[in-house]
Amino acid sequence: MDIKEFKKNAMRDALDKVHSWKQEHQEDYSRFSLDMMKMMRNDFSQIERIFKMAAKYVPTSVLIECRKLFVSNTDTVLSDDEKAAVAIRVVDEMMAFTGYLRLGFYSEVIGRDKNETNEDLILIREYGLVDKDMSEEDDEHLYIPYVSAKEFWDTLPSLIQMAVFNFSKGHTAEELATISKRIMLSAIHALPEMYFRLREEIFEERNTLLMCTLYYICFDHGLPKSATALSKVSLNDKQLSIVRESVKTIIVNLVETSVTQGLDKKAEWTKQSKDIEDIEFRQTIKNALDNTKGKHGRRTIQQEELSIDDILIAEDKSALKGAILSALNDMEHEYETAYIKAALLRTNHLAPNVSFATFLRAINQFFSREYKYDPGQRVDSFITINHKEFSVSSSSKWQRARRIISGLIEKFRRKS
């Protein structure tokens, strides 16, 4: 089945069951709705019950990864559950992948009885590593690009990061990023099992809280309602204290990481802290600095200065430089330096590892002019990173870009 149809078909029959159940249990749902509205009066007991219920649908292997946040030595978190141990080994393998993670899906007809309408049940069948994204040609698999643990951490909402920082125990920022990525991968691997558990529970119709929660979210605009209720919550002293403690924990982690990794000097932190109005937060920074062994401050990055001759690859560099000079004179916008770089890469006149910054400095030196970095760099990033979108985009800007690059390719090839 086409992966794009997954969300549409995977739970359709189950949600139909939820909808029909609610019509027969109006009183149960009315009580549930009233309990949800109690959030406006700082009563979160219903939310707590929902979270406790949801936890039972999470496989042991995922919970084991979550538990690593709460212990200082993650090697001590083991499981006697053979199934969980296998899942953890799979996550170990997935963590080592550096290409595209390919998830395979298949459809299987599941029927509970003769009177019930059968629907396709979508399950993860396989996972593997491939060199490139083939999603446009392959409807049978989902392709997830590799990201480092830090890159994954940076994509998490700040509230999630705050919670992890606050409740984790004795981990560095790097360890927290790694654990967070492991939790995500273990959840991906466990999706079929979670889906089976949830689907079976729906058709058994015995869990009133589950049925009400699903109807609330899927049919009764529950998420916007909850957001509105939460916006009216007034934090009491205890809740404010929890928020402040979370912020202080984050400050301590930032100070320790910044100083011990040599990113900033203690003197720089001390200077910046003088602008903080909150006395308690200033003292938190001071205490963190006192308890942190310092290194030298941020290292100055030596920019790579290479001439145009250093970066070009050609037998006749003089002829190629003449063609580049002509292209520079023909430019209408400064960002078109990115087009020249793209054409040189496509004709193998420029090494793939030459950054745009290095290329632009060489061009500036060659042409005795200072072209702006930011406009060209943004275009270069789009052409390089979003190359598939660039190659098919109907935008007039990118259509023109493709025409210019094609013309430059012909010009540079003639000078080879």
N, C-alpha and C positions, 0 to 999 in steps of 0.2 A: 504493500500500500504506500502511496505517496506520503512522505513524511509531513508535508504541509497540511495533510488532512488529519494529522494526529489529534490535535486539540479538539477538532470538531467531532470526531467519532469515538475517541477513547472512552469517554464517560457518559455518552449520550443516554444509553439505556439506564445507567445508574441514576442520572439526574432526573430522568422521567419518573423513576421510582420515588425519589425524594419529593418531587412535586405532587404526585398522587398521594403520598403519605401525609403531607401537610393538610390536604383537603379533608382528610379523615381525622385529623388531630388538631383542630383549631384551638382548643383550650390549652393544650400543651405548648403550642407555638406562641400564644398570647402571653403566657407566663414567662416564657423565654425572652420575648421582646422587652417586656417590662424589666426583667433582670438586667438586660443589656443597657437599658437607659439609666440604671443606677450609677453608671460611671460618672455621670454629671454631679453626683453627690459623693464622689471619691470612694465609691464602693466597687472594687475590682474583683469581687469574689467570683462572678460569673466568668470573667476572663481567665481567672486562675483555674477554674474547673475545666474550661475548654483546653487549656494548655496541658493539663494533666491527662485529659482524655487523648489528646493528639499524640502524646509521647508513646503511647502503647502501640501506635502504628509504625514507630521507628524501629528498624531492626537493631539487634545487639551490636553489630559491627559499626553502625553509625554512632551509637551511644558511647562505644569504647573510644572512638576518635574524639568525641565531645569531652569525655572525662579527662583527656590529656591536658585540657586547659586548667584543671583544678589540682594538678599535682606538679611538683617541681621537676621530677624525673619521669619523663614519658616512657622510658624503657620498662618501668615497673607496671605499666598498664597492660596486662595480658588477659587472655580469655581461655577458659577450658572448653568453650563452645567451638567445636570443630568447624562448623559452618561459618562462624564469625572469624575464626583464624584464617580460613581460606579467603574471605572477603578482604581482610586486612592485607594479605599478601598481594591480592590484585591491586589494591590501592598503592602498595609499594611500587609495583610495576608501572602503574599509571603516573606516579609522581616523577618517574625517570623519563617519560616521553618528552621529546622536544620538537615533534612535528605536529601534525593534526591528529587529534584523537577521533577515530571513526567509530561511531556507535551504530550497530546494525539493528534493524527493527523487522519484525515479521508479524503477520496477522493470523490469529487463530480463532475459529468460531467456537464460542462457549455457549452452551445451552443448559439451563437449569431444569426445564421440564418441557413437555411437548406444547404446552399452552403459552409459553413465553417466547417473545420475539428474540431471535438470536442477533447478536451484534459482533462486530469485529473487536477483538481484544488485542491491543498493541503492546508488545513486550520488547525489551532490549534483548537481543539474541547474542551479540558479540561485541567485542571492542578490539581495536587494533591501532597501529600507528602507520600513517601514510605521509608522504612528503608534501602533498599539496591538496588544496580544497577542490574536491570534485563534485560539490553539491549541485552545480548547475546541470551536470550530466547524470548524476546518481540520485534517484528519488528514494532509494532503499536505505540510505544511511544519513546520519546526522554528523556533521564535521565540526569539531570544536578546536579552535587554534590553541596552541600551547601558550601559556603565560607563566612567567615566573611567579614564585610565591609572593614576592613583593608587589608585582603588578596586580595580582589578584587582590591582595590586601588593599591596595590603593583604590580599587573599584568599589570597596564596601562602603555603605553609607556611614557617615561620621557617628551616628548613634550606635551602630553595630560595633564599630571600632571602640567606642567609649565603653560599651558593655563588656567587651572582651578584655580590654585593659583592666577594667575594674574588678572583674571576677576571676581572672586568671591568676595563677600562683607561680611566681618566681621565674617567669620566662622573659627572654630578651625579645625585642621587636621582631627580629628575624625568626625566632622560634614561633611566635604568635602567628606570623604570616604563613609559616609552613603548616602549622596545625590547622589553621583556617582553610587552607587549600585542601588538606587531607579530608576535612569534614565535607567539603563540597564534592570531592571525587567519590567519597564513600557513599554520599547520598545519591549521586548519579548511578553508581553501581547497584544500589539497593532499590531503585525506582520500581522494578517489576514486583518485588516482594511487598513494598508499601502499597502499590496499586491493588494487588490481590487482596491484601488484608482489608483495605478500605472498601473495595467493591463487595466483598463477601458480607461485610458488616452492614452495608446499605441494604442488601437484598434480604438479610435476616430481619431487618426492621425492629430490632430489639433495643437499640441504643437511641433513646429519645434525644439526648443532648447532641449526638452526632447529626441526626436528621434535622433538628432545628438549626444547628450551626450551618449546615450546608445550604438549607433553604434561605437562611438569613443572608448568606454571602452571595449565592448564585441567583436568587430570584427577588430578594427584597431590598436590594441596594444597601446591604449591611455595612460594607466598608465605609462609604460616605457617611452613613448614619453614625458609625463609631467615631469617625474623625470629628464630626460635629460635636458629639458628646464629649470627647476628650478635650476639644478646644474650650469647653466651658468649665473644665476642672480647675479648681483653685488649689495650688500646692500648699500643704501645711508645713510647719517648721521641720518635721521629720523628713518629708519628701525633699524639701529644699536642701536639707543636710546631706541626703544621699546624692543629689546632683552635685553639690559642692565637693563632696569626697571623691566623686568620679572625676571631676575636673582636676583635683589635686593629684590623683593617681596618674592621670595622663601627663600632667606637668612634670612629675618626677621621672616618668619614663622618657619623656622628651629630653630632659636635661641629661640624664644618664647616657642615653644613646648619642646625643649630640657631642658631649664632651669626650666620652670614652672612645668614640670612633674618630675623634680628631676633626669633626666637622666645624665646631665653633670653640673659641676659647672661653674660659671661665669669665674673663674680663668682659667679653662681649655680652654674656648673659647678665652679668651684674649691671652693665650699662643699660641694657634694654629693660631690665626689671624696674628701673627707676620710673619708667613711664606708666607702670601698672598702679592703678588707684587702690585696688583692693589690698589691704595690709596683709591679710591671711595668705593670699596667693604670692605676694612678694616674699613672705617668710618661708613659704613652701619652696620657692626657687632657691633661696639662701641656704636652707637646710639641705636641699638636694645637692647643691654645689659643694657644701662642706663634706658631704658623705661620698662624693664621687672623685675618684682619682683622675686627674686631668692629663690630657695629652696636648701636643702642640695644636694650634688652631687649624682652621681650614687651609688646606694646601692650595697654593695658587696653581691653576692649571695652565701649563705652557701650551699655547696654541700652536698647532702645527703649521709652520710657514713653508709652503712649497711653491715654487714658480710654475708657470704654465708648462715649461719644458719638463719639469719633474713629474707632472701628473698625466701628460699626454702619452699615448701609445701609438706610434706611427713611424714608418720608415722615413717619410718626408715631413718632418714636423713644421718646417717653414711654410709649406703649402697648406697644411692643415690650419696653422695659426692665421694664415691669410683668410681662409674660409670662415674661421671663428670671428675675425675682425669684421668681415663683411656682415656676418649675422648680427653682431653687436650694433653695427650702424643701422641695420634695418629694424631694430626693435622699436615697438611703439610703447611698451610698458617695461618697467624695470624687472617685474617678476618673470619676464621671458628669458632671463638667464637660466631659469629652471628648464626651459624647453631645449636650450643649447646643451645643458648637461644630459638631459634625457636622450637626445640624438647622439651625443658622443658615446654614451653607454651602449646604445643599440647598435652602433657601428664598431664596438670593441676598441674605441680610441681612448677610453677612460676606464680605469680599474673600478670594479664594483664597490670596493671598500672606501673610495674617496668620498668623504662627507660633503654636503652642500656648503658648509662653512669653509672647508679647505678649498673647494672649487672656486667659491666666490672671491676668496682672498687672492687666489692666483689670477682670476680674471681682472680684479681691481688693479693689481700690480701690472698686469700685461697692458691694460687699456688706459692706465693712469687716470682712473675715475673710481669713485666710491659708490657702487651700486648698493641700494638698501638690502639688508639681509632678510628681514621679516617677510615681505611680500613674496620673494622668491622661494624662501624656505617653506612657506605654507603650500605653495604650488608644487614644489618638489616632493613634499611629504605626501600630498594627494596622489601624484603620479606614481610614486614609489610604493606606498603602503596600500592605497586603494586602486591598484592597477587594473583590476577587473572592472570596477565601476567607471574608471577613467576611459577604458577602451570601448565602452558601450553607451556612455552617457549621451543623452540627447540635448544637454545644455549647450547653448550656442558658444559659451566660453570654452568648454572642453572640446567641442567640435572644431573650433578654430585652432585650439592647441594641437589637436591631432594633425591638422593640415600643415601647420608650421613645422612640427617635428618631422613629419614625412618629407617635407621639402628639404629640411636640414640634413636628414639622413642621406638623401640623394647627393646633396652638395658635399658632405663629408666623405662619402664613399668615393667620389670622383677624385678626392685628394689623397686617397690611401696609397 
